[in-house]
C-alpha cells in the first residue's frame, strides 16, 4: 500500500459555494477498494477579505464519501467545548487572515468511534460507527469537501484572491 497525497486548491468562488456545491478531493477508486484518509491539511489564504453569511447557530466543514456518508469533520461538532464548531468555522472563514488547520494520523485514530453528542468527532469509524456503515457503503466512493451552513445558503464576502488549499494524505485499501 502506497501513501498518496492529493492537493486541491479552491478559488474564492468555490469557497463561497461550499454549502451548496461540494468539491471533489480524491476520485473514487475501482470497485472493491476504499479511500482511507491518513491526514488532512487545510491552508486558507484569506488576507484579501473575510467570509460572511456563516450561520450563527450551526455550521461545519466536512469531508464526505461519494455515497453521502460523512468521513471527517475538519471543523467539527463539539457541543461541550469552550470553542464550538460554529465559532471554529467563524474564526476560520470569518477573519481576513491566513489560517492553517491540520488533522494528523494520531488525531484521526484517537477519536474513531466517538460518535456521540457533545464528543469531539473528527472521524467516523465506519466499521463500528453506527448503523448504516458497512464496507459496501464505502466501496468505490470518492471523497469531497463540503459545508453545512444550516440552510443559510452560500457564503458571501471574501475576495477574488482568496484560496483554500486542501491536502489529503490517503491510501487505497482493498476490501476483501
Secondary structure, 3 states (H helix, E strand, C coil): CCCEEEEEEEEHHHHHCCCCCCEEEECCCCCCEEEEEEEEEEEEECCCCCEECCCCCCCEEEEEECCCCEEEEEECCCCCCCCCHHHHHHHHHCCCCCEEEEECHHHHHHCCCCCCCCCCCCECCCCCCCCCCCHHHHCCCCEEEEEECCCCCCCEECCCCCEEEEEEEEEEEECC
